[in-house]
Amino acid sequence: MRKFWMMLALIVAGEFVFGLPFNVPRFFRPTLLEVFDFSNAQLGDITAIYGITAALCYFPGGALADHVSARALIVVSLFATALGGLYMTSLPSATGMAILYGYWGVTTIFLMWGALILSTREWGGRRSQGVAFGLLEGGRGLAAASLALFAVTVLAAFLPDNARLATEEERAAGFRMVVYLYSGITALTGVLAWFAIPALKRPTAGRSQPFRGMAIVLRRPVVWAQACVVLCAYCGYKGLDNYSLYAVQVFGMDEVEGARLASYGAWTRPLAALLAGLVADRFRASSSIAVVFAILMVSYFSWSLAAPVGTGVPIIYVNFFVSYIAVYALRGVYFALLEENRTPRFLTGAAVGLVSMLGYTPDIFFAPIGGRILDANPGLIGHQNYFMFLAATSLTGLLSLGWLMWLHRRGRERLWHGVTASEESR
């Protein structure tokens, strides 16, 4: 029962800490753009500040997680992130929003991320890494979809039946209540995390040199290869941010309908991630990832050619859900590669830090690039070009995975040559 509560706490903490910086603009993008009077490119530039701050925090934050209580880091992260949401309700200027996103980069990454992945790996042991990370990602998806569905209802309560007729005041009031909701849930999750996550014993290896692990993983090609795989998979995840905008600009839905459609897609996350985890434990995480990247590449390419007329309509809807499933399947297993790569346990945080520092750089470049692609050709053409860009990232992911599998074939004893058995067992 203790393991159940621990995983539940990891799931909700790992999702709700990212609700304010990620899920609010993902599910409520048209409303956010209207309330703040931002263009796609401007919002992309603001969220890129988060990516820059996060990139600076992943590596040292991962090393910190190897030596500091994961429970303490997670709880502080949740409360600090919720405070940022209260500031967001004041509807700050573009400069204020940029500062806020920089602040969230610290609270969600430096404090949370390494501790979250390390705790999940410990939960899964040596034989259930796919299940552990599949449960984490799938559970996060269930939590995200549930809260998004409720938040859409909250937003709709402040808007007229025809959301297009909403006044600026009605739209702003509805958006504020959505942010209050996300902030309150994030803070309450901090309370749950304190009681449900045990104070895990920290490894003793290299304790006198807390950042020694960073120097070790920097010299490991297998870590860099995994980082490239995560980078390409994360581009697919970032691509989901514009699905509600696609529904509004291409299908002609209003902002509530677009948010609702995006929230429906999020419901595929629990099943996709958990099934991917089970398959990864039955076969190999790398093989599962290769298949999913190939599916994504075909999905994005066919979507880039489809128009919302005639036979194009079912093609678009099929690819809408196929791409959601594939993206969430990737997220459910790409950290299971830590075990397949034989990453020493005492280097988990450092390895996660390096993988994440490179792998999540789309937080810096994806939104600005995607925003400019969409703004350059507003409407259908812009979105078709956007999906062609996503197809290219999936192809790159396949090539990166090929590099990783080549490193495995060279001999597993070479992956961590020089890291002594006595050091790893401490």
N, C-alpha and C positions, 0 to 999 in steps of 0.2 A: 504493500500500500504506500510505503514511503517513496518508492520509485515512481509510482503513479503521480503523486503530488509534486514530486520534483520535476517530472517531465511536463506536467500541466503548467507549473510556474515558469519553466523555461520557454514553453510555447507562447504563453500570453505575454511574457516579458519581451521575448524576441520579436513579437509582432507589434505590440502597442507602443513600444519605444520608437518605432519607425512610422507610426500612424500619422503624426503631425507633419513631419517633413516629406513623407512619401504618399500616403494614402489619401490625404486631403487633396493635394493637387492631382492625384491620379483619378479619383472617382468624381471630383467636383471641379475639374479643370475649367470648363466653360464658365461656371459661376465665379471661380477665383479670378479668371481673366477679366470678367466684367466688373467685379467689386473693386479690384485694384487698378483697373484700366491698364493692364499689361498686354503687350504683344507676346506671341509665342517665343520670339527670340529673346525678349526682355526677361520673361520668366525663366527661360533656359539659362541665361547669364546669371540670374540670381541663384538658381539651384546649383549652378556650377561652383559657387562659393562653398557650398556644402561639400562638394566633391573634392575641392582643393584642401579644405580643412581635414576632411576624413582621410585623404591620402597621406597627410602628414601624421595622422594619429594611429593608423592601422598597425604599423610596425612596432613603435614603442608601446602602444596599448596591448598588443599581443604579448610582448615580452613582460609587461607588467602583470598580465594575467597568469603567467607562470609562477609568480611569487607573492601575489596578494589574493586575499579571499574573494572568490568569484561572487559569493553572495553579497558582500559589501559593495563591490563594483556595480553589480546589476541594480541594486536598490538605489544607490546614489544616482545612477544614470536615469532611472525612471522618474524620480522626483525632479531632477534638474531639467529633464526634457519637458515635463508637464508645465513647469514655470514658464518656459519659452512659449507655450501655447497661450498662456494668459496675455503675454505681450502681443501675440499675433491678433488677438481680438480687438486691439486698438486700431487695427488696419493701418500699420505704419507705412511710410514712404518706401520707395524702391531701395533706398539706402538702408533704411531700418530693416527691411526684409532680408537684404543681403547679409547684414550683421547677424540677424536671427539665424539664418541658415548656416553661417559660420559657427555660431555658438552650438547649434544642434550637431554639427560635425564632431565637436568635442564630446558632448554629452552622450551621444549614441555610439560613437566608435571608440574613442580612447578609453571610456569607462566600460562599455557594454560588450563590444563584439568579440574580443578575444576570450573573455570570461564565458560568454554564451557558447561558443564553439567548443572550448575546452571542457566545459561541464557536460555538453552533449556527447562528446567522445568518451568521457569517463562513464556516462550512463550506459552507453552501448557495449562497452567491453571490447574484446578482440573479435568477436564473431557476429555481432549485430550492428555494425556501423551503418549499413544501409537502412535498417529499420529505425535506428536512432535518429539519423538525419532525415529520413522520410517522415517519421512522426513529427519531428520538429517543424519541417517545412509544411507538411500537410496540416498539422494543427494550427500553424500560423495562418495558413490559408483559410481554414474554417473560422478562426477568430476574426480575420480581416473581413471576410465576406459577411459574417453576422453583424459586425459593427457597421459596415458600410451600408447594409440593407436598412438597419435602424436609422443611420444618419441620413439616408435619402428620405426616409419618412419624416424626419425632423425638418429637413430643408423644405420638403413639399408643404408642410404645415404652415410655413411662413409665406408661401407664394400662392398666387391665385391658381385656379384650375388650369388656366392657360398660362403656363410659366413665362411665355414670351411677353405677356402683358405686365409682368412684375415691375414695380417701381425700383429705383435705386435703393431706397430705404428698406423695402421689403427684402430685396436680394441680400443686402448687407446684414440685416437682422438674422436672416436664415443662415447665412454663412457663419456669423459669430456663434450661433447656437451649435452648429456642427463642430466648430473648433473647441468650444467649451466641453462638448461631449467627449471628444478625443482626449482633451487634457485631463478631465476627471477620471476617465478609465485608466489612463496611464499612471496617474498617482495611486489609484486603488491597487493596481497591479504591483506597485512597489511594496505595499503592505503584504500582499500574498507572497511575494518573492522572499521577503525576510523570514517568514515562518516555514516555507516549504522547501527552500534550497538549503541543503546542509553546508556547513563550513568544511569544504573538502581540504584534505591535507595537501600541502604544496610539495612538489618534488624538491629534493635537497641538492640535486646536481647543479653546480655552478651558482649556488645561492649567494656566495660572496661577490659574484660578478653577474648581476642580474641581466645585463645585455650581452653576455657572451654568446647566448643562443642566436642572437641576430647575426653575429659574424659567421657562425657555422652554417646557417641556412642560406646565407647569401652566396655561398660557394657551391650550392647543390643545384645542378641543372634540372633535376626532377621537380624541385619546388617552383622554378621559373616556368617549366612546362605546364604544371598544374595551374599556375597563375594565368597563363595565356588561355587555357580552357575556360577558367572562370570568367575572364574578361569577355570572351565572345558569348558565353551563356548569359552574362549579365546585360549585354547589349540587347538580347532578346527580351529580358525582363524590363529594361527601361523602355523598350518599344511599346509595352502595354500602356504606358502613360498617355498615349494619344488615341487610344481606341474610343474613348467617349467623345473626343473631338471629331474623330472620323464619323461617328454616328450622327453628330450634329451637322457637320459641314457637307457630308456626302449623302447620307440617307435623309437629311432634313428633319431629324428628331429635335425636340426641344431639350434644354439642358438637363431636366429631370429624367426624361426618357433615356438620354445618353448616359447619365450616371447610373441609372438602373441597369442598362444593358451591360455596362462595364462590371457592375457588381455581380451580375449573373455569371460572367466569365470567371470571376474570382472563385466561384463555387467549385470549379474543376480542380482547384489547387489541392485540397485535402486528398482526394482519391488519386490524382496523378502522382503526387509526391510519395505517398505511401506505397503505391504499386511499384513505382520506380525503385524505391528502397528495397522492397522484397525481391525484385528481379536482380538488383545489384548484389544482394547477399547470395542469391542462388547461382548467379553466373559471375560477372565481374562488373565493377562500376564503370571501368573504361569502355567495355563493350556496349553497355547500356547507353552511355553518353554518345558513342559514335552513331548508334541507330537514331537517337533523338535529334542530333544535329542534322542528319540527313533528312529526316522528316521536316524539320523546320525550314531547311533550305528550299525544299520543294514547295512547302506551304507559302512562304513569303514570295517566291518567284511567281507562282500562279496568281497570288493575290495582286501582285504588281501589274498584272495584265488584265485584271477583271474590272468591269464597270457595273454599276448598280442597276442594270437593265437586263431583262430576259434571263438567260442562263447564268449571267454574272451574279445574280442575287444569291442563288443557293451556293455558288462557289465562295462568295464572300462570307456567308454565314458559316459554312463548313470550316473555312480557314480561320475564322474568328475563334472558334472553339478548339480546333486542332492546335493552333499556335499557343493558346492559353495552356492546354494540356502539356504540350511539349516543353514550354518554358518552365512550368512548375515541376515537371519531371526532372529537368536538368538541375534545378535548384535543390531538389530533394536528394541528389546523389553526388554533386561535385565535391563536397567535403568528405565523402566516404573515400575519396582517393587518398586521403591522409594515411589510412590503414593499408591500402593497396600499395602505396609508395613506401611502406614500412617506416614512416616517420617516427622517430623515437618519442616516447611519451613526454619526456622532460623538455622536448622542443616543440610540443604542440602549439603553444601560444606564439612562439617566434615564427614558426612555419605558417600558421594562420595569418599572422601579421603581414608577412611578406606576400603571401598569396593574395590577401585582400587588398594590400596597398596597390598592387598592379591590377588585380582582377576587378576592382571596383572603380577604376579610373573612368569608366563611362559616366559616373556621377559628375565628372568634370566636363567631358567633351560631348557626351551623347545629346543632352538637351539643347546645347547651343547649335550643334550640327543639325539635329532633327528639326529644331525650330526654324532654322534658315532654309532647310529644304522645303518645309511646308509654306513658309512665307514667300518664297521665291515664285511658287506657282500655286496660289490659293485654290482650294477645292480638290477635285478628283486627281488631277495631274500631280499635284504636290504630294498627295498621299500615296500614289502609285510609285513615285520616285523614292518615297520614304521606305516602302516595303522592299524595293530593290536594294536599298542600302542594307536593310536587315538581312536579306538573302546573302549578301556578300559577307556579312559578319559570321553567319552560320557556316559558310564554306571555310572561312579562316579558322573557325573552331574545330572543324574536322581535321584540318592540317595540323593544328596545335596538338590535338589528341594523337595524331600519328607520330609526332615527335615524342610525346610521352611514352607511347607504347614501344617505340624504338629504344628508348632508354631502358625500359623494362627488359627487353629482349637481350640487351647487352650483358645482363647478369645483375640480379638483385643485390649481390654483395657489393657492387660498385655504387649503389645509390647513396649509401651513407658510409663509404669507406673513410676510416679515420676516426669515427665515433666509436669508442671502445665499448665492449659489452658491459664492462663494470660500470661505466658512466651511465649507460642507458638504463641499467637495472636499479640505479639508486632511487 
